[in-house]
Amino acid sequence: MSETKAMKYIFVTGGVVSSLGKGLTAASLGTLLEHRGLKVVLQKYDPYLNVDPGTMSPYQHGEVYVLEDGAETDLDLGHYERFTGSRLTRSNNVTSGQIYEAVLGKERSGEYLGKTVQVIPHVTDEIKSRLKKLAAQQTCDIIITEIGGTTGDIEGLPFLEAIRQFSQEVGTHNAMFIHLTLVPYLKAAGELKTKPTQQSIAKLREIGIQPNILICRTEHPLSIDIRNKLSLFCNMPTDNVIEQMDVAHTIYEVPLMLQKEKLDKLVCKQLKLDVPPANMEKWQRFVQQIIFPSKKIRLAMVGKYVEHQDAYKSVVESLTHASAEHSTGLELLQIDAETIERDGTEELLGKVHGIVVPGGFGDRGVEGKIAAAAYARTKGVPYFGLCLGMQIAVIEFARNVLGWTSANSTEFDAATSYPVIALLDEQKTITQKGGTMRLGAWECRVQPGTLAWAAYGAESVSERHRHRYEFNNNYRESMTNAGLVLSGLSPDSKLVEMVELSGHPWYLGCQFHPEFQSKPTSPHPLFSDFVKAAIEFSNLTA
Ligand code: GLN
């Protein structure tokens, strides 16, 4: 694309019900457009009043996805980064909380010069100014903006009004609207029903938005009659009514399904983008590996928020990417750490080929996780500890190898006589990246001759963090003398970023979250080597 071309904007709204997978659909469109040679950036407008999702419970909201700059964002941004090459920053996740905070701040400092401050124009102007700022920072061809929530939500109105105004300002062919909706199947009537969609579109039209494309989530194929009906009521050509059936195997099928329905072609036509079709061969091969694996491994993820299917989203996706790379199927047992405390490790972990302990906060289930780490260490089962999972490995080592039975993190026992994981004084001085929390990307030096070195093949790597507590340096000497390997350190060597066990086939804990950087066709090296070790373990135990 030539530099002089105008920036194009796609707005994705959702209707009828929430949880339709707008983020996934927006990300999948991003994939298709990128495969046509366009540079795409995605962002999300979240109408809720929280300033960011950092303080929201994973039970409520699923995983908090951390960006390179330390922003704690909605998990849809994880889809955006995994499905496209766009590197996102805190400007790519705008919430009502941020908008109102900014507007009220301006009001207090007198920036509105005594005017009455109102939703239109002050709140809508603030929303538009964020979009303009993002566009000015980017060298991309297209910005795709997903509006969170469902059409008709009170909190969403200012965002819808703002994007309506914005589309007028940039003109037809530079902005378009895609509405994702549900077309439910009524079993008793034996038919798909279009009325909820008609009403959702009517709501949008009330605001002054006429969607250009309708994407229909459905359990049954849309007949030509249904397509015609939707076309008539929703005021768009039949071709612009697109079917998005539930995927049979994996979310990575979504871009391929939407390509079959010609979504990317319609978008390019609407926005007058003259670009070649998308070559999705590599993506297709990746999907085939997931659907038709030549072997299978069984992994256990021992966590706390396992009932919420999205709480460990990026970890699950990273394991999927790595498994596909090694042509192996993945059976992932999500185990509540408290059940290990109750039923024992042998019962729950006896048949697995690898154990993952993901990140987490608070002491519930910690003892179960420590038991899982002990099991992996003593039985030679591959172990991968992410953030809290590394801290668990360190506590387990201190208790069971060094015999410091009361060893703990001060997060769980402030009075422990062996605070092997603790708040460091240096840590307390970090203020620029979110208080005492270490957030965002930090450089890590990888030590030669370690598993981490073998995986990364690099001396220096950058990984994202989200934690408060650290390995306590007072115990470095005793621990390393007893066989703990410090395989990753901060550039000033003051912070332990990765630990391993000498003599174990694959046992690694990292203080960061590698799961935020894995992509479908380029899995993260640590996940890749962990899965490889699990395959080797499964061959041994077969
Ligand atoms: N609760 C631990 C800490 O704050 C680990 C955090 C995490 O796993 N993200 O250090």
Residues whose N, C-alpha, C, O or C-beta is under 5 A from the ligand:
A	BS01	LIG	G359 G360 F361 G362 L386 C387 L388 R466 H467 R468 Y469
